[in-house]
Every structure is written in C-alpha cells, then in structure tokens.
C-alpha cells in the first residue's frame, strides 16, 4: 500500500503542509513513521479523509475551471464490473468520477489510496497513473 508524506498529502488535499500537519497532530488523520523516520499517511486512510473533508467543506468560493484541466488527486473508490469500471478521484475539493473499461483499470494498476490524475477534456475524463 502506498503511503504519503505530510507534504504530499497536503498537495493532494489542496492545503498547506502546516494544515496537514495540524490535522495529523489533532488525530484527524492517522500517521506512522516510515523507515526514514518521516511521518507518513497510509493511502487508504488519506483517501477516506479526503472524502470526509470534501463533504464537510462549505467553501462557496471554490474556483471553477475550463476544460483540458488536470486534477491530481487520490483514488477513493473503484467499482469493477465485468467489462466497465468506475473510478472516483478526490482532488482537493473536487470529486471526479470516470467510467472506463475494466481492462484500463487493471492495466494502470489502479487501487484505492493510489495517487492518480484525472484529465478533463470536453465531456471525457481520462485517468493517468502518477
């Protein structure tokens, strides 16, 4: 399972590293030490936390963007069917859902808690593993 440093988690959540550190210190998201002694957050924990804070975010000043944008974030859910799949990415306050083939999800090796980028062009969302 992928783990994220406080700085990486902050970038994925769209907040400063100080904010992410305060959340960790307050116990809002669990951390542990990696082999280098750095505090890291388990990918699945970060995915769940990103959904939690996005749902509780009442920021009416969220920016809107045009097409052809990249949204780096974290995979929060994957629903696999026989042929199709649904992948949900939380990119800061933005929740993006993409419908793609099951084969594409398997080839990309996508898993909940993994960092990925949703690229938006017109009505399509393309997923790049990052």
C-alpha positions as CSV (number, residue, x, y, z in Angstrom):
1,X,0.0,0.0,0.0
2,X,1.3,3.4,-0.9
3,X,2.0,5.9,1.9
4,X,2.2,9.7,1.6
5,X,4.4,12.2,3.4
6,X,2.7,15.1,5.1
7,X,3.8,17.4,2.2
8,X,2.4,15.0,-0.4
9,X,-0.8,14.6,1.5
10,X,-1.2,18.4,1.7
11,X,-0.7,18.8,-2.0
12,X,-3.3,16.1,-2.7
13,X,-5.8,17.7,-0.2
14,X,-5.2,21.2,-1.5
15,X,-3.9,22.6,1.8
16,X,-0.6,23.8,3.2
17,X,1.8,21.3,4.8
18,X,1.2,23.1,8.1
19,X,-2.5,22.5,7.9
20,X,-2.0,18.8,7.1
21,X,0.5,18.6,10.0
22,X,-2.0,20.2,12.4
23,X,-4.7,17.8,11.2
24,X,-2.3,14.9,11.9
25,X,-1.3,16.3,15.3
26,X,-5.0,16.6,16.2
27,X,-5.6,13.0,15.3
28,X,-8.0,13.8,12.4
29,X,-5.8,11.6,10.1
30,X,-3.5,8.8,11.4
31,X,0.2,8.8,10.7
32,X,3.0,6.4,11.3
33,X,6.8,6.6,10.8
34,X,8.4,5.2,7.7
35,X,11.9,3.5,7.6
36,X,13.5,7.0,7.3
37,X,11.6,8.3,10.4
38,X,9.3,10.6,8.4
39,X,5.6,10.8,9.3
40,X,3.5,9.2,6.6
41,X,-0.2,8.6,6.0
42,X,-1.5,5.3,4.6
43,X,-3.1,5.7,1.2
44,X,-6.5,4.2,2.2
45,X,-6.6,6.4,5.3
46,X,-5.8,9.5,3.2
47,X,-8.4,8.6,0.6
48,X,-11.1,8.3,3.3
49,X,-10.0,11.5,4.9
50,X,-10.0,13.4,1.6
51,X,-13.7,12.4,1.1
52,X,-14.6,13.4,4.6
53,X,-13.1,16.9,4.4
54,X,-14.5,17.4,0.9
55,X,-18.0,16.6,2.1
56,X,-17.7,18.9,5.1
57,X,-16.2,21.8,3.1
58,X,-18.7,24.6,2.8
59,X,-16.3,26.8,0.9
60,X,-18.6,28.7,-1.6
61,X,-15.5,30.3,-3.1
62,X,-14.3,27.2,-4.9
63,X,-12.8,28.0,-8.2
64,X,-14.2,26.7,-11.4
65,X,-12.0,25.7,-14.3
66,X,-12.5,25.2,-18.0
67,X,-11.8,22.0,-20.0
68,X,-8.4,20.5,-20.6
69,X,-7.5,20.6,-16.9
70,X,-5.5,18.1,-14.9
71,X,-6.7,17.2,-11.4
72,X,-4.0,15.4,-9.4
73,X,-5.6,13.5,-6.5
74,X,-6.1,10.2,-4.8
75,X,-8.2,7.3,-5.9
76,X,-11.1,7.0,-3.3
77,X,-13.2,4.3,-4.9
78,X,-13.2,1.7,-7.7
79,X,-16.2,-0.3,-8.8
80,X,-15.4,-3.1,-11.2
81,X,-18.0,-4.7,-13.5
82,X,-17.4,-7.5,-16.0
83,X,-16.5,-5.0,-18.7
84,X,-16.7,-1.5,-17.4
85,X,-15.3,0.2,-14.2
86,X,-16.0,3.4,-12.3
87,X,-13.1,5.2,-10.7
88,X,-13.5,8.1,-8.2
89,X,-10.7,10.6,-7.5
90,X,-10.7,13.2,-4.8
91,X,-8.6,16.2,-6.0
92,X,-8.7,18.7,-3.2
93,X,-12.3,19.9,-3.0
94,X,-13.1,18.2,-6.4
95,X,-14.6,14.8,-6.7
96,X,-14.2,13.3,-10.2
97,X,-15.8,10.1,-11.4
98,X,-14.6,8.4,-14.6
99,X,-16.2,5.5,-16.4
100,X,-13.7,3.4,-18.3
101,X,-13.0,-0.2,-19.2
102,X,-12.1,-2.8,-16.5
103,X,-9.1,-3.6,-18.7
104,X,-7.8,0.0,-18.4
105,X,-8.1,0.0,-14.6
106,X,-6.2,-3.3,-14.5
107,X,-3.5,-2.1,-16.9
108,X,-3.0,1.1,-14.9
109,X,-2.9,-1.0,-11.7
110,X,-5.3,1.5,-10.0
111,X,-6.1,0.9,-6.4
112,X,-7.9,2.9,-3.6
113,X,-5.3,5.1,-1.9
114,X,-3.1,5.5,-5.0
115,X,-2.2,8.8,-6.5
116,X,-3.7,9.5,-9.9
117,X,-4.5,12.4,-12.2
118,X,-7.9,13.0,-13.8
119,X,-7.6,14.9,-17.1
120,X,-10.7,16.6,-18.3
121,X,-11.4,17.5,-21.9
122,X,-15.0,18.2,-23.0
123,X,-17.2,15.5,-21.5
124,X,-14.5,12.9,-21.1
125,X,-12.3,12.2,-18.0
126,X,-9.1,10.4,-18.7
127,X,-7.1,8.9,-15.8
128,X,-3.3,8.9,-15.8
129,X,-1.4,7.0,-13.1
130,X,1.1,9.3,-11.4
